[in-house]
Structures are given as C-alpha cells and as structure tokens.
Amino acid sequence: MRLLEARLVLKSPAIVTQRRLERGFVKPADHILGSMLRGAILASLYRAGKLSADDLKREVSEPSLLASPAYPVMGGSRSMPATPFMFYCRSCGASVDLTREAAGKLAQGEELEIELRHDCGEALRPLYGSLVVLEGQRLGRVRVETFRSTSVAIGKDRGSAVREMLFDYEAIAEGTEFWAWVLAPDWLQPGTMEVVVGRGASRGFGWAELSLRPASQPQPGGGVLVAVSPLIPLSSLGWGSCTVALARVFGRVDRLQAGWEYGRGFRPFVEVARRGSLVIASRVSCQPEVMRAGLPTRAGEVWLTGFNSLVPLDEYYMIMRGG
C-alpha cells in the first residue's frame, strides 16, 4: 500500500452540512469527512470500472483504501485542527500556543498550570476544535466560504411551485480546495479523477476534481501525537499488524454519528475525542503511513473509517509551515 496526498477542488457548491432541519440542510461543515472522501473515491473507481460490486462489498469487512478528513487549503497552506492548548485574545487579536510546553509536561506526568489571561489583560479563548494555519508566528483561524440557497418544490401535475414547500441549502462555495491523506493499494496510481461529495449530486452539487500525488515521507513517531481526525479513545488502537497504545488523551469528548458504509443500513453513534486532541502514546508499533490515514476501528462485522488519524507533534507543525 502507498500513502498519497489528495487535493480536492470543488467544481460546484457542496452540501456537506452538520445539521438537518425540516426545511433543509444548514450549517456547512468546514471539512470533508474521511469516510465521505473514502466513499467518493470508491464510487468513482466503481463508475470507471476499476472496482466491481463485489470489491465494494469486500471494502466493508476488509478495507483496502483509507482516507483522513480533508481540510481546507488557505493561501497555499494546509490547515490543521487546533490543539486544546492553542488560544486567542478577542481584544487584541493575538494568538498563544502552549502546545509544546504542555506536551512536555504531560509526557513527564506533570500537572499543568496555564495562565488563561493575555498580556493585554483580557481572558484567552480556546481555538480547540477550530481549523488553523500558521501566518508567520501567528495562528490564523480558517473559515470556508459558504452561501445559502432557497428552492421550491415543483409539482409534477402542474409544473408549478408547490405552496409551503420551500427548502434551504447551505453549501461550501465552488472553488474551495481541500487536502487529505489517502492510503491506497499499489495499483491505484497518482492522477486525477472526478468525484462527488455531499448531498444533491442530482441537482449538480458536490462535483469535484480530485488529484492524487505521492505524499512526503511521514515521520515515524511515538510519544506525543496530535489527532488530526476525531479519535476513538480506546486504550489501544489496532488494525492488521498496527497497534498504538494510548496512555492519555487530552481533549473534549463528543458523540458523532459514523458515515454510511456499502451494504450497511445503519450509522452507529460513536464517542470520540475531538480533532486536535493531544495523545500520549505508551507504545507505537505501526507504519506511519497507516497512522496518517487513520486506523479503522471494528464495530461488529464492519470497520469504522475516517477516525484515528495521528501525527507526531513535530510533523504537525512542519505541515502547517508548508513542509
């Protein structure tokens, strides 16, 4: 298997939302889920005749292609999720990054004492959970461009608008670029393909161009890791010959609903630590390529994908600096 870096550019607005209301889909996500990107690639390969229906069924129990979440590219810089120890001052706009200091103390088992007040006297607010890029020495918060559209249902009998049948869509704007890691079989060569992400493909939403190219060599690492995706906080993560033993996880726990899988009629709810969580690993016996794309987690007869993408702390900063 090989690690590829994916660049996805939206050719039409994409309905990738966090909330569904009675009148439509609102609150666009600032990223593309790893499971959604994986499904988009598999569907594209199936349409191109490179995968069969049996291959897709096999992906449920024996995944051969994995993908991390796709995050925006802003000004040529790849964004990353902020750690629990990154803050900003609303008053003066300054940012404070205590991640390295906190990681050193946590790795030694020391207690943390963090001053949550900036030099200007104002209280610091957390960036944790947001996406950030490095702008020189300053952390900049990333927001994707979105728009809102209202449409009306058309009656088939009269071909005219149906009263009280308005639908709202909030979508990520056309032209937005994302990046991600994809762990793929050796037969999948670098190149471009057309994929569909999100809802409303029949209405022209979500069409994108995906470029795959060899990824830079990932650093092997243990000790202090950053969760690039939501992390299922088990004592040990394992997939195949890969094992990562988690000693401590520092982050807030959320409850997420996993994505659809081929042939599966339900979406399980999973408790996860938020993206950007800091992880102290007691043992890492895993290829770094697998860790970047995310270790699947067993749920009954299937594997949950799009979770547990981990990078060493030094590589985390190197990526944000353009490495």
C-alpha positions as a LaTeX table, in Angstrom:
\begin{tabular}{lrrr}
\hline
Residue & $x$ (\AA) & $y$ (\AA) & $z$ (\AA) \\
\hline
Met1 & 0.00 & 0.00 & 0.00 \\
Arg2 & 1.10 & 3.56 & $-0.60$ \\
Leu3 & 0.38 & 6.90 & 1.05 \\
Leu4 & $-0.94$ & 9.58 & $-1.30$ \\
Glu5 & $-1.78$ & 13.22 & $-0.71$ \\
Ala6 & $-5.15$ & 14.18 & $-2.09$ \\
Arg7 & $-6.08$ & 17.66 & $-3.31$ \\
Leu8 & $-9.78$ & 18.17 & $-3.92$ \\
Val9 & $-11.13$ & 21.27 & $-5.67$ \\
Leu10 & $-14.89$ & 21.83 & $-5.76$ \\
Lys11 & $-16.24$ & 22.38 & $-9.27$ \\
Ser12 & $-19.72$ & 23.07 & $-7.91$ \\
Pro13 & $-21.01$ & 24.01 & $-4.44$ \\
Ala14 & $-21.02$ & 21.10 & $-2.00$ \\
Ile15 & $-23.77$ & 20.39 & 0.54 \\
Val16 & $-21.65$ & 19.00 & 3.38 \\
Thr17 & $-23.57$ & 20.09 & 6.45 \\
Gln18 & $-23.64$ & 19.45 & 10.18 \\
Arg19 & $-27.36$ & 19.88 & 10.70 \\
Arg20 & $-30.59$ & 18.84 & 9.02 \\
Leu21 & $-33.77$ & 20.80 & 9.68 \\
Glu22 & $-37.33$ & 20.34 & 8.50 \\
Arg23 & $-36.71$ & 22.79 & 5.66 \\
Gly24 & $-33.33$ & 21.55 & 4.52 \\
Phe25 & $-29.63$ & 21.22 & 5.31 \\
Val26 & $-27.85$ & 24.05 & 7.12 \\
Lys27 & $-24.59$ & 24.88 & 8.93 \\
Pro28 & $-21.96$ & 23.73 & 6.41 \\
Ala29 & $-19.02$ & 21.73 & 7.74 \\
Asp30 & $-15.52$ & 23.23 & 7.44 \\
His31 & $-14.11$ & 19.93 & 6.19 \\
Ile32 & $-14.96$ & 16.72 & 4.35 \\
Leu33 & $-15.24$ & 13.62 & 6.50 \\
Gly34 & $-12.68$ & 10.89 & 5.95 \\
Ser35 & $-15.43$ & 8.31 & 5.43 \\
Met36 & $-17.12$ & 10.59 & 2.87 \\
Leu37 & $-13.90$ & 11.11 & 0.93 \\
Arg38 & $-13.20$ & 7.37 & 1.01 \\
Gly39 & $-16.70$ & 6.65 & $-0.31$ \\
Ala40 & $-16.35$ & 9.26 & $-3.05$ \\
Ile41 & $-13.11$ & 7.68 & $-4.27$ \\
Leu42 & $-14.52$ & 4.14 & $-4.19$ \\
Ala43 & $-17.66$ & 5.27 & $-6.05$ \\
Ser44 & $-15.55$ & 6.99 & $-8.71$ \\
Leu45 & $-13.39$ & 3.88 & $-9.18$ \\
Tyr46 & $-16.55$ & 1.77 & $-9.45$ \\
Arg47 & $-18.03$ & 4.05 & $-12.12$ \\
Ala48 & $-14.74$ & 3.88 & $-14.02$ \\
Gly49 & $-14.87$ & 0.08 & $-14.00$ \\
Lys50 & $-11.80$ & $-0.31$ & $-11.80$ \\
Leu51 & $-13.79$ & $-1.86$ & $-8.94$ \\
Ser52 & $-16.64$ & $-4.35$ & $-9.07$ \\
Ala53 & $-19.71$ & $-4.60$ & $-6.85$ \\
Asp54 & $-18.01$ & $-7.49$ & $-5.05$ \\
Asp55 & $-14.97$ & $-5.28$ & $-4.42$ \\
Leu56 & $-17.20$ & $-2.67$ & $-2.78$ \\
Lys57 & $-18.81$ & $-5.30$ & $-0.55$ \\
Arg58 & $-15.36$ & $-6.52$ & 0.42 \\
Glu59 & $-14.41$ & $-2.99$ & 1.49 \\
Val60 & $-16.92$ & $-3.25$ & 4.34 \\
Ser61 & $-15.12$ & $-6.09$ & 6.12 \\
Glu62 & $-11.65$ & $-5.74$ & 4.59 \\
Pro63 & $-10.95$ & $-2.08$ & 3.81 \\
Ser64 & $-8.11$ & $-1.60$ & 1.34 \\
Leu65 & $-8.47$ & 2.17 & 0.93 \\
Leu66 & $-8.46$ & 4.64 & 3.82 \\
Ala67 & $-8.73$ & 8.43 & 3.94 \\
Ser68 & $-8.20$ & 11.07 & 6.58 \\
Pro69 & $-10.56$ & 14.06 & 6.85 \\
Ala70 & $-9.98$ & 16.66 & 4.14 \\
Tyr71 & $-9.22$ & 20.15 & 5.45 \\
Pro72 & $-9.13$ & 23.47 & 3.58 \\
Val73 & $-6.04$ & 24.83 & 1.86 \\
Met74 & $-5.76$ & 28.57 & 2.51 \\
Gly75 & $-3.23$ & 30.69 & 0.65 \\
Gly76 & $-1.29$ & 27.56 & $-0.24$ \\
Ser77 & $-1.06$ & 26.46 & 3.40 \\
Arg78 & $-2.61$ & 23.24 & 4.67 \\
Ser79 & $-4.85$ & 23.83 & 7.66 \\
Met80 & $-4.83$ & 21.58 & 10.73 \\
Pro81 & $-7.12$ & 21.26 & 13.78 \\
Ala82 & $-6.06$ & 23.36 & 16.75 \\
Thr83 & $-4.93$ & 21.58 & 19.91 \\
Pro84 & $-6.51$ & 22.13 & 23.37 \\
Phe85 & $-3.56$ & 24.39 & 24.22 \\
Met86 & $-4.00$ & 27.00 & 21.49 \\
Phe87 & $-5.75$ & 30.25 & 22.40 \\
Tyr88 & $-6.54$ & 33.70 & 21.04 \\
Cys89 & $-7.34$ & 37.09 & 22.51 \\
Arg90 & $-10.56$ & 38.60 & 21.25 \\
Ser91 & $-9.46$ & 42.08 & 22.28 \\
Cys92 & $-6.08$ & 42.45 & 20.57 \\
Gly93 & $-6.27$ & 39.51 & 18.13 \\
Ala94 & $-3.08$ & 37.86 & 19.36 \\
Ser95 & $-2.71$ & 34.08 & 19.49 \\
Val96 & $-0.98$ & 31.99 & 22.15 \\
Asp97 & 0.30 & 28.47 & 21.50 \\
Leu98 & 1.23 & 26.49 & 24.62 \\
Thr99 & 1.11 & 23.07 & 22.94 \\
Arg100 & 4.82 & 22.22 & 23.10 \\
Glu101 & 5.11 & 23.38 & 26.69 \\
Ala102 & 2.03 & 21.40 & 27.69 \\
Ala103 & 3.14 & 18.31 & 25.77 \\
Gly104 & 6.50 & 18.26 & 27.54 \\
Lys105 & 4.89 & 18.42 & 30.97 \\
Leu106 & 2.17 & 15.90 & 30.16 \\
Ala107 & 4.70 & 13.42 & 28.78 \\
Gln108 & 6.55 & 13.64 & 32.10 \\
Gly109 & 3.34 & 13.18 & 34.06 \\
Glu110 & 3.45 & 16.71 & 35.48 \\
Glu111 & 0.40 & 18.80 & 36.28 \\
Leu112 & $-0.46$ & 21.77 & 34.09 \\
Glu113 & $-0.89$ & 25.32 & 35.30 \\
Ile114 & $-1.93$ & 27.51 & 32.39 \\
Glu115 & $-2.42$ & 31.27 & 32.70 \\
Leu116 & $-5.55$ & 31.97 & 30.65 \\
Arg117 & $-5.04$ & 35.72 & 30.51 \\
His118 & $-3.16$ & 37.60 & 27.81 \\
Asp119 & $-0.56$ & 40.30 & 28.42 \\
Cys120 & $-3.16$ & 42.89 & 27.45 \\
Gly121 & $-5.25$ & 41.83 & 30.42 \\
Glu122 & $-8.04$ & 40.09 & 28.52 \\
Ala123 & $-9.01$ & 36.46 & 29.05 \\
Leu124 & $-7.79$ & 33.99 & 26.43 \\
Arg125 & $-10.33$ & 31.99 & 24.45 \\
Pro126 & $-9.69$ & 28.47 & 23.12 \\
Leu127 & $-9.05$ & 27.70 & 19.47 \\
Tyr128 & $-9.50$ & 23.99 & 20.15 \\
Gly129 & $-11.89$ & 22.44 & 17.65 \\
Ser130 & $-11.23$ & 25.13 & 15.03 \\
Leu131 & $-9.00$ & 24.79 & 11.98 \\
Val132 & $-5.88$ & 26.92 & 11.93 \\
Val133 & $-2.92$ & 27.83 & 9.72 \\
Leu134 & 0.38 & 29.43 & 10.66 \\
Glu135 & 0.65 & 33.02 & 9.43 \\
Gly136 & 4.26 & 33.76 & 10.27 \\
Gln137 & 4.37 & 33.18 & 14.03 \\
Arg138 & 0.65 & 33.77 & 14.45 \\
Leu139 & $-2.18$ & 31.23 & 14.35 \\
Gly140 & $-4.93$ & 32.18 & 11.92 \\
Arg141 & $-8.40$ & 30.67 & 12.16 \\
Val142 & $-9.70$ & 29.10 & 8.95 \\
Arg143 & $-13.25$ & 29.56 & 7.71 \\
Val144 & $-14.55$ & 28.21 & 4.42 \\
Glu145 & $-16.65$ & 30.39 & 2.13 \\
Thr146 & $-20.31$ & 29.35 & 2.09 \\
Phe147 & $-23.60$ & 30.50 & 0.62 \\
Arg148 & $-27.27$ & 29.85 & 1.25 \\
Ser149 & $-29.86$ & 28.95 & $-1.36$ \\
Thr150 & $-33.64$ & 28.61 & $-1.09$ \\
Ser151 & $-35.52$ & 26.50 & $-3.60$ \\
Val152 & $-39.14$ & 25.44 & $-4.03$ \\
Ala153 & $-40.64$ & 22.06 & $-4.85$ \\
Ile154 & $-42.24$ & 21.81 & $-8.31$ \\
Gly155 & $-45.47$ & 19.84 & $-8.61$ \\
Lys156 & $-45.37$ & 17.16 & $-11.31$ \\
Asp157 & $-49.03$ & 17.59 & $-12.19$ \\
Arg158 & $-48.98$ & 21.33 & $-12.97$ \\
Gly159 & $-45.25$ & 22.01 & $-13.31$ \\
Ser160 & $-45.54$ & 24.94 & $-10.94$ \\
Ala161 & $-44.32$ & 25.78 & $-7.44$ \\
Val162 & $-45.93$ & 23.97 & $-4.52$ \\
Arg163 & $-47.05$ & 26.22 & $-1.67$ \\
Glu164 & $-45.31$ & 25.81 & 1.70 \\
Met165 & $-42.63$ & 23.61 & 0.13 \\
Leu166 & $-39.52$ & 25.77 & 0.42 \\
Phe167 & $-36.15$ & 24.12 & 1.03 \\
Asp168 & $-32.97$ & 25.76 & 2.28 \\
Tyr169 & $-29.44$ & 24.64 & 1.43 \\
Glu170 & $-26.21$ & 25.96 & 2.84 \\
Ala171 & $-23.24$ & 24.86 & 0.79 \\
Ile172 & $-19.46$ & 25.19 & 0.64 \\
Ala173 & $-18.57$ & 27.53 & $-2.21$ \\
Glu174 & $-17.31$ & 26.37 & $-5.59$ \\
Gly175 & $-13.51$ & 26.59 & $-5.94$ \\
Thr176 & $-12.72$ & 25.67 & $-2.34$ \\
Glu177 & $-9.65$ & 23.42 & $-2.11$ \\
Phe178 & $-9.10$ & 20.68 & 0.46 \\
Trp179 & $-6.20$ & 18.35 & 1.25 \\
Ala180 & $-6.10$ & 14.88 & 2.86 \\
Trp181 & $-4.09$ & 11.69 & 3.14 \\
Val182 & $-5.22$ & 8.58 & 1.28 \\
Leu183 & $-3.79$ & 5.12 & 1.93 \\
Ala184 & $-4.39$ & 3.15 & $-1.26$ \\
Pro185 & $-3.49$ & $-0.17$ & $-2.89$ \\
Asp186 & $-0.36$ & $-0.10$ & $-5.02$ \\
Trp187 & $-2.42$ & $-0.42$ & $-8.22$ \\
Leu188 & $-4.03$ & 2.99 & $-7.66$ \\
Gln189 & $-1.64$ & 5.33 & $-9.45$ \\
Pro190 & $-1.27$ & 9.09 & $-8.87$ \\
Gly191 & $-3.53$ & 11.08 & $-11.16$ \\
Thr192 & $-6.88$ & 12.87 & $-11.27$ \\
Met193 & $-10.47$ & 11.72 & $-11.10$ \\
Glu194 & $-13.92$ & 13.23 & $-10.82$ \\
Val195 & $-15.69$ & 12.58 & $-7.51$ \\
Val196 & $-18.92$ & 13.63 & $-5.82$ \\
Val197 & $-19.05$ & 14.70 & $-2.16$ \\
Gly198 & $-22.05$ & 15.55 & $-0.03$ \\
Arg199 & $-25.72$ & 15.67 & $-0.96$ \\
Gly200 & $-27.62$ & 16.89 & $-4.01$ \\
Ala201 & $-25.49$ & 15.33 & $-6.76$ \\
Ser202 & $-28.59$ & 15.03 & $-8.99$ \\
Arg203 & $-29.01$ & 18.82 & $-8.68$ \\
Gly204 & $-25.39$ & 19.48 & $-9.61$ \\
Phe205 & $-24.00$ & 19.86 & $-6.10$ \\
Gly206 & $-20.75$ & 18.36 & $-4.87$ \\
Trp207 & $-18.84$ & 17.68 & $-8.08$ \\
Ala208 & $-15.10$ & 17.97 & $-7.60$ \\
Glu209 & $-11.75$ & 17.21 & $-9.16$ \\
Leu210 & $-9.53$ & 15.00 & $-7.01$ \\
Ser211 & $-5.78$ & 14.88 & $-7.62$ \\
Leu212 & $-3.68$ & 12.14 & $-6.04$ \\
Arg213 & 0.07 & 12.51 & $-5.74$ \\
Pro214 & 2.78 & 10.78 & $-3.69$ \\
Ala215 & 2.83 & 12.08 & $-0.14$ \\
Ser216 & 6.02 & 13.24 & 1.54 \\
Gln217 & 7.65 & 10.59 & 3.69 \\
Pro218 & 5.90 & 10.63 & 7.09 \\
Gln219 & 7.95 & 10.69 & 10.26 \\
Pro220 & 7.89 & 7.58 & 12.41 \\
Gly221 & 6.95 & 8.63 & 15.86 \\
Gly222 & 5.56 & 7.81 & 19.25 \\
Gly223 & 5.37 & 9.71 & 22.48 \\
Val224 & 3.28 & 12.83 & 21.84 \\
Leu225 & 0.85 & 12.69 & 18.91 \\
Val226 & $-1.86$ & 15.00 & 17.58 \\
Ala227 & $-5.22$ & 13.58 & 16.48 \\
Val228 & $-5.83$ & 15.03 & 13.02 \\
Ser229 & $-9.28$ & 13.44 & 12.99 \\
Pro230 & $-11.80$ & 12.57 & 15.71 \\
Leu231 & $-10.21$ & 9.91 & 17.90 \\
Ile232 & $-11.97$ & 6.90 & 19.38 \\
Pro233 & $-10.37$ & 6.94 & 22.86 \\
Leu234 & $-9.69$ & 3.25 & 23.38 \\
Ser235 & $-6.74$ & 2.04 & 25.44 \\
Ser236 & $-5.32$ & 0.51 & 22.27 \\
Leu237 & $-5.97$ & 1.08 & 18.57 \\
Gly238 & $-5.25$ & $-1.80$ & 16.26 \\
Trp239 & $-5.68$ & $-2.71$ & 12.62 \\
Gly240 & $-3.82$ & $-5.57$ & 11.00 \\
Ser241 & $-0.25$ & $-5.51$ & 12.27 \\
Cys242 & $-0.57$ & $-1.92$ & 13.51 \\
Thr243 & $-1.01$ & $-1.16$ & 17.20 \\
Val244 & $-1.00$ & 2.17 & 19.03 \\
Ala245 & $-1.35$ & 2.02 & 22.83 \\
Leu246 & $-2.85$ & 5.22 & 24.27 \\
Ala247 & $-1.64$ & 6.19 & 27.74 \\
Arg248 & $-3.54$ & 9.51 & 27.98 \\
Val249 & $-5.76$ & 11.59 & 25.72 \\
Phe250 & $-6.29$ & 15.30 & 26.31 \\
Gly251 & $-9.39$ & 16.66 & 24.62 \\
Arg252 & $-13.14$ & 17.06 & 24.85 \\
Val253 & $-15.38$ & 14.09 & 24.17 \\
Asp254 & $-18.16$ & 14.38 & 21.60 \\
Arg255 & $-20.74$ & 11.94 & 20.25 \\
Leu256 & $-20.71$ & 11.56 & 16.47 \\
Gln257 & $-22.69$ & 9.51 & 14.01 \\
Ala258 & $-20.47$ & 7.45 & 11.72 \\
Gly259 & $-20.93$ & 7.55 & 7.96 \\
Trp260 & $-22.75$ & 5.15 & 5.69 \\
Glu261 & $-20.94$ & 2.03 & 4.55 \\
Tyr262 & $-21.75$ & $-0.02$ & 1.46 \\
Gly263 & $-24.39$ & $-2.63$ & 2.28 \\
Arg264 & $-24.96$ & $-1.33$ & 5.81 \\
Gly265 & $-28.36$ & 0.06 & 6.73 \\
Phe266 & $-27.41$ & 1.97 & 9.87 \\
Arg267 & $-24.99$ & 4.64 & 11.08 \\
Pro268 & $-23.70$ & 3.89 & 14.58 \\
Phe269 & $-23.09$ & 6.63 & 17.14 \\
Val270 & $-19.53$ & 6.78 & 18.44 \\
Glu271 & $-17.97$ & 8.62 & 21.38 \\
Val272 & $-14.82$ & 10.39 & 20.20 \\
Ala273 & $-12.24$ & 12.88 & 21.38 \\
Arg274 & $-12.38$ & 16.00 & 19.22 \\
Arg275 & $-9.97$ & 16.55 & 16.36 \\
Gly276 & $-6.80$ & 18.25 & 17.58 \\
Ser277 & $-6.70$ & 16.26 & 20.82 \\
Leu278 & $-3.25$ & 15.60 & 22.25 \\
Val279 & $-2.31$ & 11.95 & 22.68 \\
Ile280 & 0.40 & 10.42 & 24.87 \\
Ala281 & 1.23 & 7.04 & 23.34 \\
Ser282 & 2.94 & 4.45 & 25.51 \\
Arg283 & 3.73 & 2.18 & 22.54 \\
Val284 & 3.58 & 2.58 & 18.76 \\
Ser285 & 4.03 & $-0.46$ & 16.53 \\
Cys286 & 2.58 & 0.80 & 13.31 \\
Gln287 & 3.58 & 2.03 & 9.88 \\
Pro288 & 3.39 & 5.85 & 9.88 \\
Glu289 & 1.50 & 5.72 & 6.55 \\
Val290 & $-1.39$ & 3.89 & 8.20 \\
Met291 & $-1.44$ & 6.30 & 11.15 \\
Arg292 & $-1.79$ & 9.30 & 8.82 \\
Ala293 & $-4.82$ & 7.89 & 7.00 \\
Gly294 & $-6.39$ & 6.72 & 10.28 \\
Leu295 & $-6.66$ & 3.31 & 11.92 \\
Pro296 & $-10.09$ & 1.75 & 11.36 \\
Thr297 & $-11.99$ & 0.55 & 14.44 \\
Arg298 & $-14.06$ & $-2.63$ & 14.47 \\
Ala299 & $-17.83$ & $-2.24$ & 15.02 \\
Gly300 & $-19.45$ & $-5.65$ & 14.79 \\
Glu301 & $-18.82$ & $-7.05$ & 11.32 \\
Val302 & $-17.65$ & $-3.78$ & 9.79 \\
Trp303 & $-14.86$ & $-1.26$ & 10.24 \\
Leu304 & $-15.41$ & 2.40 & 11.10 \\
Thr305 & $-13.14$ & 4.56 & 8.95 \\
Gly306 & $-12.25$ & 8.25 & 8.96 \\
Phe307 & $-11.17$ & 8.18 & 12.62 \\
Asn308 & $-7.85$ & 7.88 & 14.50 \\
Ser309 & $-5.56$ & 9.81 & 12.13 \\
Leu310 & $-2.42$ & 10.57 & 14.15 \\
Val311 & 0.78 & 12.56 & 13.52 \\
Pro312 & 3.81 & 13.26 & 15.72 \\
Leu313 & 3.83 & 16.74 & 17.20 \\
Asp314 & 6.90 & 17.87 & 15.20 \\
Glu315 & 5.32 & 16.77 & 11.91 \\
Tyr316 & 2.10 & 18.57 & 12.87 \\
Tyr317 & 3.96 & 21.88 & 12.96 \\
Met318 & 6.01 & 21.03 & 9.88 \\
Ile319 & 2.79 & 20.55 & 7.87 \\
Met320 & 1.41 & 23.92 & 8.94 \\
Arg321 & 4.72 & 25.57 & 7.98 \\
Gly322 & 4.40 & 24.14 & 4.47 \\
Gly323 & 6.56 & 21.05 & 4.89 \\
\hline
\end{tabular}
